[in-house]
Amino acid sequence: QLQLVESGGGLVQPGGSLRLSCAASGFTLDYYVIGWFRQAPGKEREGILCISSSGGSANYADSVKGRFTISRDVAKNTVYLQMNSLKPEDTAVYYCAARPRQYYCSRYEGGYDYWGQGTQVTVSS
């Protein structure tokens, strides 16, 4: 069975850092595209970053450019989202999602058939 589990969210002060983890089971990252999405209160869910099955990455959100990075640990079958210089507007539920049988990244939810439950990130003083 396929499963994605996010962890690492919490409360952080502005300017702080968090690292979110997306642990995958039931499949290998070598055959899936993994995307990070977020949904802020009252906002539509948006694609932020993506990592392809080959390890290449794409950034789809100008608001996080230079602050957020995506990476993976193939030995642990885990994808990470490193978030630095956090701002209050980064407050959202963060999701990881898997796009099966694909090679290239996509910013759109279509094709991401498997989703984690999400983890809350709150940036506040």
C-alpha positions, -999 to 999 in steps of 0.1 A, spaced: 0 0 0 11 35 -7 15 60 21 29 95 27 34 109 62 44 145 68 61 155 100 81 184 114 55 212 116 49 234 145 51 269 159 81 290 150 89 327 154 94 349 123 129 344 110 132 309 123 136 276 104 118 243 101 125 211 82 95 191 71 98 154 63 77 133 39 82 96 46 71 74 17 62 37 21 49 12 -4 69 27 -32 103 40 -41 111 76 -48 129 65 -80 96 60 -97 76 89 -84 75 127 -86 70 143 -52 56 178 -47 51 200 -17 19 220 -15 5 244 11 -29 258 20 -31 290 40 -63 300 58 -88 313 33 -65 306 4 -64 280 -24 -39 252 -21 -8 260 -41 22 240 -54 55 252 -39 83 229 -48 88 196 -66 114 169 -69 115 145 -99 123 108 -98 158 117 -110 164 142 -81 159 174 -101 139 201 -84 116 229 -95 103 260 -76 68 272 -85 63 299 -58 82 332 -60 73 339 -24 95 311 -12 124 316 -36 157 316 -18 141 305 15 127 270 8 146 241 -6 135 205 -14 158 175 -11 156 137 -7 173 109 11 170 78 -11 183 55 17 154 66 40 129 70 11 121 105 25 117 139 9 124 170 29 114 207 28 139 230 44 122 263 53 144 292 64 137 329 72 101 320 79 74 348 77 39 350 91 25 346 56 41 312 55 15 300 80 -3 271 63 -9 234 63 18 218 43 12 186 22 34 163 3 20 144 -27 31 117 -51 27 117 -88 31 80 -100 46 68 -132 60 102 -141 94 116 -146 89 154 -147 77 178 -120 43 195 -121 29 224 -101 -7 213 -106 -26 189 -83 -38 169 -112 -18 136 -114 -8 137 -78 -28 107 -68 -15 102 -33 -14 127 -5 -3 129 31 -25 142 59 -6 175 61 13 192 89 6 226 104 32 253 102 25 285 122 48 314 121 40 339 148 57 359 176 
